Amino acid sequence: MSTITLRGVDPQLAQSLKERAKQENSSVNALLLTIIKESLGLEKKQRRKRYNDLDHLAGTWSERDAAEFEQAISSFETVDENLWQ
């Protein structure tokens, strides 16, 4: 493999690359290789979607999974009248 040195990287660009690499849990070197390969059409651009919630799990349970879950939580539907007096 070849080694290429990139000169003229200003501090703002360097910081942006470091931040993006950190967001993608990657090294700056790996990030740059990915960006270069994608821009040259050597690699398909990967769609990376970061989730901060559980929306990506919605609709992934089978009917059996859902039934087991409903059965497991069914006792939570019962109201203890003595606690509400």
PyMOL commands that set and color helices and strands:
alter all, ss='L'
color gray80, all
select helices_A, chain A and resi 11-23+28-39+55-57+63-77+81-84
alter helices_A, ss='H'
color red, helices_A
deselect
rebuild
show_as cartoon
